[in-house]
Amino acid sequence: MFTRGLLNFPTYGLRTHFEELDRMRRHLDQVFQQVDPSAIAGGTAGVFPLVNLTETPEAYVLRAELPGVAGEELEIQTMGRNITISGERRIAVDRSAKYHRREREGGRFSRAIALPGEIDRDKISATLKNGILQVTIPKAEAAKPRKIDIK
C-alpha cells in the first residue's frame, strides 16, 4: 500500500476490511443485475386502491380507484382526523387457464388516510360511479378559513 511503503505507516488491517466491503459490493451488483427492475419498483398497486386527496375551502375530497368493487362491499369509517376505506375485491380466477400475465389482484384491502385538518363527521357523503369512489369530507367550522373584516 502506498502509505505504508512511503511513510512506513501501518494499516492495521484496514486494507483487508475495505477489500471485503468491495467484494460484497461486487456480489450485490451481480445479484441486482439478475433481478427484474419492475419487480423491485412494485409494478402494480396490488389490492390496495390508489387514492387522491384534494382540498377545497369547504371540504376534503377523497377519490379511490375501485374497479369491480360494489358499494355494498365497502366500509368507510372515521376516527379523529383519519378516514379508513376497507372492503374486498373479488376477481374470478380460471384455474384451468394458463396465465401469461396476471396484474389484477383480489382480496381484502384497507386504506387509512390521515386528513390535514378537523372534519365534520356527521356530513360525510360517498358515491361510487364507474369504479371511482368519491368521499366528500366537510371541514369542521373551526378548520374552515374565516375572513376577518377590517374596520
C-alpha positions in Angstrom: 0.0 0.0 0.0 1.3 3.5 -0.9 1.1 5.0 2.7 2.8 2.0 4.3 5.6 1.9 1.7 6.1 5.6 1.5 5.7 6.7 5.2 6.3 3.3 6.8 2.8 3.7 8.4 1.0 0.5 9.5 -2.5 0.0 8.0 -3.7 -2.2 10.9 -5.8 -4.4 8.7 -7.8 -1.6 7.1 -6.9 -2.9 3.7 -8.5 -6.3 4.3 -11.7 -4.7 5.6 -12.0 -2.5 2.6 -11.3 -5.4 0.3 -14.1 -7.4 2.0 -16.5 -4.5 1.5 -15.6 -4.2 -2.1 -16.1 -7.9 -2.6 -19.6 -7.7 -1.0 -20.5 -4.7 -3.2 -19.5 -6.6 -6.4 -21.5 -9.6 -5.3 -24.6 -7.4 -4.6 -24.2 -5.7 -8.1 -24.3 -9.2 -9.6 -27.4 -10.1 -7.7 -29.3 -6.9 -8.7 -28.3 -7.3 -12.3 -30.3 -10.6 -12.3 -33.4 -9.2 -10.8 -36.2 -7.7 -12.9 -36.4 -3.9 -12.1 -40.2 -3.8 -12.4 -40.4 -6.4 -9.6 -38.5 -4.1 -7.3 -40.5 -1.0 -8.3 -43.8 -2.7 -7.5 -45.3 -2.6 -11.0 -48.8 -3.0 -9.6 -50.9 -1.4 -6.9 -51.9 -4.9 -5.6 -55.2 -5.0 -3.8 -54.7 -1.5 -2.3 -56.7 1.1 -4.1 -54.9 4.1 -5.4 -56.2 7.3 -3.9 -56.1 11.1 -4.5 -56.9 13.5 -1.6 -57.7 17.1 -2.6 -58.9 20.1 -0.6 -61.4 22.8 -1.3 -62.2 25.7 1.1 -65.2 23.7 2.4 -64.1 20.1 2.3 -61.6 17.4 1.6 -62.4 15.1 -1.4 -61.0 11.6 -1.4 -61.1 9.7 -4.7 -60.2 6.0 -4.8 -59.9 3.6 -7.8 -62.0 0.5 -7.0 -62.9 -1.2 -10.3 -65.1 -4.2 -9.9 -66.0 -3.4 -6.3 -69.6 -2.9 -5.4 -70.7 -0.3 -2.9 -72.1 -2.8 -0.5 -68.7 -4.5 -0.3 -67.1 -1.3 1.0 -66.9 0.1 4.6 -65.9 3.7 5.3 -65.1 4.7 8.9 -63.7 7.9 10.5 -61.9 8.3 13.8 -60.5 11.6 14.7 -58.8 13.1 11.7 -58.4 9.7 9.9 -60.7 8.0 7.4 -60.5 4.3 6.6 -61.8 2.6 3.4 -61.9 -1.2 3.6 -63.5 -3.9 1.6 -62.8 -6.8 -0.7 -62.1 -7.0 -4.4 -63.2 -10.3 -5.8 -61.6 -11.4 -9.1 -62.7 -14.7 -10.7 -59.7 -16.9 -11.3 -59.8 -19.5 -14.0 -57.9 -22.5 -12.6 -57.9 -24.2 -16.0 -56.3 -21.3 -17.8 -52.6 -20.7 -18.2 -51.8 -17.1 -17.3 -49.2 -15.2 -19.3 -49.7 -12.0 -17.2 -51.6 -11.5 -14.0 -51.6 -8.0 -12.7 -55.0 -7.6 -11.2 -55.1 -8.7 -7.6 -58.1 -9.7 -5.5 -58.6 -9.9 -1.8 -59.3 -7.8 1.3 -57.9 -4.3 1.5 -57.9 -1.4 3.9 -56.5 2.1 3.4 -56.2 4.6 6.2 -55.7 8.2 5.3 -54.8 11.0 7.7 -56.6 14.2 6.9 -54.7 17.5 7.4 -57.5 19.2 9.5 -60.6 18.7 11.6 -63.7 17.3 9.9 -67.4 17.3 10.4 -68.0 13.6 10.6 -71.8 13.9 10.5 -71.9 15.4 7.0 -69.6 13.0 5.1 -71.0 11.6 1.9 -69.8 9.0 -0.6 -70.6 8.0 -4.1 -69.4 5.1 -6.3 -69.5 5.6 -10.0 -67.6 3.8 -12.8 -65.2 2.2 -10.3 -64.3 5.5 -8.7 -65.3 6.1 -5.0 -65.6 9.7 -4.1 -65.9 10.6 -0.5 -66.6 14.3 0.4 -65.5 15.1 3.9 -66.7 18.6 5.0 -64.3 20.5 7.2 -65.3 21.4 10.7 -66.3 25.0 11.2 -63.2 25.7 13.3 -61.0 24.4 10.4 -62.6 26.4 7.6 -60.9 29.6 6.6 -62.6 32.7 8.0 -62.4 36.1 6.5 -62.0 38.9 9.0 -63.3 42.3 8.1 -61.2 45.3 8.8 -63.0 48.2 10.4 
